[in-house]
Amino acid sequence: MRRLTVDVVVIGGGSTGAGVIRDVAMRGYRAVLVERADLGQGTTGRFHGLLHSGGRYVVSDPESARECAAENAILTRIQAGAIESTGGYFVTCPGDDPGFAEQFLAGAKASGVQAREVGVAEALRNEPRLNPGILRAIEVADGAVDGWQLVWGAANSAREYGAEILTYHQVTKIETANGQVRAVHCRDLKGDQDVQINCDFVLNCAGAWAGQIATMAGAHPVEVVAGRGIMIAMNHRLTNRVLNRLVYPTDGDILVPAHTVSIIGTTDVLAHDPDDLEIPSAEVQQLLDAGEVLIPGFRDTRALHAWAGVRPLIKDDRVGAADTRHMSRGMAVIDHTLRDDLEGMLTIGGGKLTTYRLMAEHIVDKMCRKRGETRPCRTAEEEVPKAGAGHSHRVTDRLAAREADRADDQLVCECELVSRKMFVDALVAQPQASFDDLRRQLRLGMGPCQGGFCTLRATGIAVSEGNLDAERATELLRLFLANRWIGLWPILHGQQVRQAALDSWIFQGTLDVEHLPNPEVAVTR
Amino acid sequence: MSTDQQRESGLIITPEGLAFAGHQLSRASLDACIKCTICETQCPVAAVTPLFSGPKFVGPQAERFRNGESVDHSLDYCSSCGTCTLVCPEGVQIAELNSQARAVMKAKKMPLRDRLIGQTTLMGKVMTPVAPIAQAALNNKPIRVAMEAMLGVHRDAPMPPPQSQSFEAWFRKRPRPTEPAPRGAVVFFHGCAGGYFEVETSKQSVEVLEHLGFEVLVPKQGCCGLAQQSNGLFGGATKSVLKLCDDLRSAGTDLTIISASGSCTGMLKHEAHEIMGVDDERLRDVGTRIRDIMEFLLDLHEAGELPTDFAQTELTVPYHAPCQLKSQGMGKPALEVLKLIPGLTVIDSNQACCGIAGTYGLKKEKYEVAQAVGQPLFDMVKATNSELALCDTETCRWQIEKSSGVRTEHPIWMIHHAYGLS
């Protein structure tokens, strides 16, 4: 058993947890973050990639709108490497109420969200694939954000301040004595050992799983209402700006140019188990229809992959429990002192990726107050490491990088232009990583062929670098492909079928990967 | 980009990319790529140099990383031969994507040379009156060294052979045919090279058509703009091609238009629309009426209307089908027609490209690449017949002739001979 002693344990390696560990570390606390899987493997990695301008909420939730606008500006400054400032349009599509634009502009003015109506002709000139029947267009400061780059940026910043990040550490028990948190017990899933972390404060940032964590500490159940949404990535950027429908928030109203793809999102359906999220075909069809409204011909473009994410909304008595779309997106910090007679634990829920830094500031402020300490938050002022020289990451960056090094380096993932050096560097930093762990940082296998060509190369390189034996290599290869298939099945139509057929012939027809020897214990991570 | 630059390139480039329908279509076609790599295995340039990252990389892969900016300058090593688009089993417009990305790149910085070598009509007009001097100058080593230094045109690159009389002057001054023309009128499109440099090919084409009983109309005509297009000057090229359509239409509606300039024909048939997005009724009209001359003869033959009283010709000749002829999707009509000449054995080079690709192989930095691309063809030509080779397009003939030392003629030359017209 490994034993550690710190001031604060942060539970959950999504954006909230990463923001919180950075904040507590910067305020001088000794801190550890524990996450049962990889960073950003839950909700943080399963969204549409939108960095909100606030426009989406100017009518429905002005407070969220205000927070988004402020945090958008801050993140663009401190985490430039994770963000592309694409700009966005809110457009009135045929059949939508043109009058909503007035409410929108008034709401934007009231909540300080930048918004400017532009001519339809200008919008169509700038985005030639946009529905030519749009009636109005409002320009906003939306952007695209890479959730994984965001959390790794925050986590690396926290490390520089002495924090420890423990991924693949599953919490097994939260030890309390006399109504005070004493320790968090974990299982190190990859190192196969128990870990005890003595502490006097736990910050529960487990998102949709926060209720389960709170219960481990003996608290009364925290009602986290899980709102499941699906998203679909289309093969290439159909627009270079974020497109939003200029309506009251609804399903399929956002199209985001995230890296090389366009992501349409999202639906919103109550989920009972955040670990069991389906991608129903009816919702896939619903999103493709919604895409067709924004971009005529959307259904004929190539869908690459679908996924489901789950919003961690705190139950709000004002709306019905099943209506997750209209629950407050606002953040809520639950103080367990009064509620559960438990000292040393706070739980946070709600919020959104765009406001993750502010959520962290709120919960850490609250912790400081409870500890009777004055330690000001500095996360808005200081850039995370490797944020770059003030410019955001752009879609052209990787092409420019490969232009510079392609003569000297091998291309591992052709679709997403991942070089061998990028892959090996990531492997060295995370020697126990699965290919999915590396994918989240590199975008390996996330392009058109969905791992058809890069998986073999990646496996071979990992073996030749001495990271894997043949048995684990086989298992990781099959696991990676199996995980790609989870997102392929729901959208398998049109041009992606040809790709899937070719990939299938490569792996099954030619290499017969499913009949390679099986190890005694299946590799799952 | 300044407004002036935009006007010259003819592109509307917003921060979001090329704002014209042709690009939207090419870009949409990348969705069909399944990364099968067939284009990479067939690309003649990627096979000989690591300077070019290959059609799959530059086309469907890199296009996903472009938002109207072309940061991968090595794409300029694409010769625009179009082999990739031709061989793609999924219908991706690979070469078109590359040409468009190059136009965007060059819109920011257009070398003087690339501006000049697109002016093919101007070159002909300047050289024809002073043909002997021009010829001497183009064969003069110090002048060519100076041209290379100043203009970036390689000192050893093949140059058009200046002629003392233009095709148009010949056509105007020659005695009018006295024979009746029972098959009616056709329009002849000679192209810049056929007007000023490959004058013999144009004459022979007209004579063959007249021999077959056609009245040949030659309206005053300008350039198709292909050289400007392949150098990324879409604005000038669009203007040229539409002006040419007006010229050719002025000779009469519904007439078949015939050309012996294989690459210019391709520009009118599909490139102006697919690469530059020219969407104009005049282009559609001309594009559907125009026929390559060997294609036209094959059509006649298939309709049982081509006299086959060809003279016995005991000869074995190599034939090379140019890239821009192949990309018209009509097979290799010259091979079929030449088969009708008794005694003649024509051997298909089965090589992808001679390397010149219009103006590509003239350029200082591309010359060696172009020579390497063409080497297997040059070897094949020399081994097959050291005195005569056949090829349908002008710049390819100059390249083959210069690099292999074998005289290279248009297939119509052989037909002209076999009909006893020479």
Chai-1 contact restraints between the chains, C-beta under 6 A:
chainA,res_idxA,chainB,res_idxB,connection_type,confidence,min_distance_angstrom,max_distance_angstrom,comment,restraint_id
A,N126,B,T14,contact,1.0,0.0,6.0,A-B,restraint_1
A,N126,B,E16,contact,1.0,0.0,6.0,A-B,restraint_2
A,P128,B,A19,contact,1.0,0.0,6.0,A-B,restraint_3
A,P128,B,Q24,contact,1.0,0.0,6.0,A-B,restraint_4
A,N235,B,D31,contact,1.0,0.0,6.0,A-B,restraint_5
A,H236,B,R64,contact,1.0,0.0,6.0,A-B,restraint_6
A,N240,B,E16,contact,1.0,0.0,6.0,A-B,restraint_7
A,N240,B,N67,contact,1.0,0.0,6.0,A-B,restraint_8
A,T260,B,R64,contact,1.0,0.0,6.0,A-B,restraint_9
A,T301,B,D31,contact,1.0,0.0,6.0,A-B,restraint_10
A,R302,B,D31,contact,1.0,0.0,6.0,A-B,restraint_11
A,V395,B,F65,contact,1.0,0.0,6.0,A-B,restraint_12
A,V395,B,N67,contact,1.0,0.0,6.0,A-B,restraint_13
A,T396,B,F65,contact,1.0,0.0,6.0,A-B,restraint_14
A,T396,B,E69,contact,1.0,0.0,6.0,A-B,restraint_15
A,T396,B,V71,contact,1.0,0.0,6.0,A-B,restraint_16
A,R398,B,F65,contact,1.0,0.0,6.0,A-B,restraint_17
A,L399,B,A62,contact,1.0,0.0,6.0,A-B,restraint_18
A,L399,B,F65,contact,1.0,0.0,6.0,A-B,restraint_19
A,L399,B,V71,contact,1.0,0.0,6.0,A-B,restraint_20
A,L399,B,D72,contact,1.0,0.0,6.0,A-B,restraint_21
A,A400,B,V71,contact,1.0,0.0,6.0,A-B,restraint_22
A,E403,B,D72,contact,1.0,0.0,6.0,A-B,restraint_23
A,R406,B,S53,contact,1.0,0.0,6.0,A-B,restraint_24
A,E414,B,Q61,contact,1.0,0.0,6.0,A-B,restraint_25
A,C449,B,K35,contact,1.0,0.0,6.0,A-B,restraint_26
A,F453,B,K35,contact,1.0,0.0,6.0,A-B,restraint_27
A,Q495,B,D31,contact,1.0,0.0,6.0,A-B,restraint_28
A,Q495,B,A32,contact,1.0,0.0,6.0,A-B,restraint_29
A,R498,B,I34,contact,1.0,0.0,6.0,A-B,restraint_30
A,Q499,B,I34,contact,1.0,0.0,6.0,A-B,restraint_31
A,L502,B,I34,contact,1.0,0.0,6.0,A-B,restraint_32
